[in-house]
């Protein structure tokens, strides 16, 4: 049975891999491999543990596939370029 969005939100602070898999309609192994490969931006992997955040899981299922880590790197890169431009200006 597929968990509801409310059931996913009730998992605090993280969602177990099998529950996330059922919510996405894929296997637990696919969740693990997708997270390892960076193709499934729903949480983080630390060692052998997977931490799946309810809000990211829900957002991903709703079509928001933005990776927050990629977004952070883009912001940092933009700010570095901005600082270099300002410092280079007399």
N, C-alpha and C positions, 0 to 999 in steps of 0.2 A: 504494500500500500504506500502511495506517495505521501510524504508528510506535507502538511499545509504550511503556508508562510508563517502563520501564527505559531505553529509547532516549532519551526526553525528559530523564530525569534525567542522562544522560551529556552533555548539552549544558550546558557550564559556561563562562561564567556566563550566557549567554543562548541562547535557541532562535531559529533563523532563522524569519522569517515563513512561508515555504512549508511548513516542517516543522510549525509550530504549526497552520497551516491544515489540513494533512492529518490531524493528531491530532484536531482538532475537527470534521472533516468539512465544512469550509466553504472558500471561496476565499481566497487571499491578500489580495485586495482587501477582502473582508468583514472579515478580521482587522484590516487597517489602518484601515478606516472605523470599526469597533467600538471600537478603541483611541482613535482621534481623538475620537469622540463620548462616550467615557467609559462605553460600554455593555459593554465587554470588559475587566474589571480583571485583566489577566494580565501587565501590565508598564507601561512608560512610553514616551512619545514625546518625543524631544528633537530639535527641528529636523525633518529628513527621516528620522531614524533611529528604529527601533522596537526597544526592549529588552524582550524577553519572558523572564520568569523561569520556569524549569522548575517550581518548587514552586507558583507561582500558576497556571500553565497546568494542571497536574495537578489542583489543588484546584478550579479552575473546571469542568473536565470532570467531576469527581466531584460537582458540585452546590453547591460552596461559592462563592457569587457575591458574598461580602462584598468591598467595596472598602476596602482598608487606609487610603486617604487619607480616606475618609468616616469611618471608625472613629476615626482620629486627631483629626479635627475635633470629633467628638462628645465625645471624652475631654477635649479642651482646653476646650470649651464648658462641660462639667460642672465642671471644675476652676476655671474663672473664676467660675462662679456660686457655688461653694463658698467661694472666697476672699472674694467680695463679701459673702456671708452671714456669714462669720466676722468680717470687718473691720467689718461693720455692727453687730455685737453688742458691747455695752459690757463 
